[in-house]
């Protein structure tokens, strides 16, 4: 099997980004870097989802003059994962913005971004 | 040390899961049933050339409404969380020792920002024909606002105007959805207008209208998020 096709490259990249994001979430001390880790995790999942819907030698799910409308089902890639990823990107954006707002609030409280300074809820 | 070992174990476990997923992944050769249904029926049922738009706005329109609500909630919570008290606000307005940004940036902003806004509007009006749509266009409009903030960090945005645009477009979105129940097949059905010629700007029924409202709503929500974050970080 040929592992150098675009769908393998993109799915491996996606999983690597997920692992990188997880690594950042687990090891980083700076809260902003943890938020960036969440963002990387998100992006990795999006890439994996899009590459699962990808079909080789087919075009984007837009029925313009390059696609024969009668035979569209054999010429386009799957639109469903792309629509899901569109939703997921927006939700991810909202979550990231919310996390950054919490970071600003935390920084206002203690003038610090190091996660070990916020031990109030640690038992 | 124990913590580092645990992190390593977690990462290796995830890597093993992903490796087995990749090794069983063969690449798709056929559309899924749902995908081929959309490919066959969307041109006649919805009339949108962009199938992703057909799925997002019409077939799964209710999800999109929920998505817009989530974004609205995020913007509202950020506004509530970072709300400045009265004296903090005065203090912020007195802080004028920020170094002025370079003239290149200021001049370029004056030229580029209208073009960026226009491009965002183009993206959401053509959402049913080309790659793009309300969310992408709204994000482009908000990025123009980010450029304005970079050129002029002390700029104040008009929160009242933004929340007015946002509530009007949100209400119109829901109103079009309800019109779909009254005039066509169901909530957010786009056949309340004629479907028109496939592939033309004025086609696909209510989709361009819905995407204009989504674009305005998303653009104003993201602008208010950016504006609130910008106002709060000025405190020192």
Interface residues (C-beta under 8 A of the other chain):
Chain A: X1 X5 X7 X8 X11 X12 X15 X18 X19 X22 X23 X26 X27 X52 X53 X54 X55 X56 X60 X61 X62 X63 X64 X69 X72 X73 X76 X78 X79 X80 X82 X83 X86 X87 X89 X90 X91 X93 X94 X95 X97 X98 X100 X101 X102 X104 X105 X108
Chain B: X7 X10 X11 X14 X15 X18 X21 X22 X25 X26 X27 X28 X29 X30 X31 X32 X34 X35 X36 X38 X39 X40 X42 X43 X49 X50 X51 X52 X54 X55 X56 X60 X63 X64 X67 X70 X71 X73 X74 X75 X77 X78 X81 X82 X129 X130 X131 X133 X135 X139 X198 X199 X218 X222 X225 X228 X229 X232 X233 X235
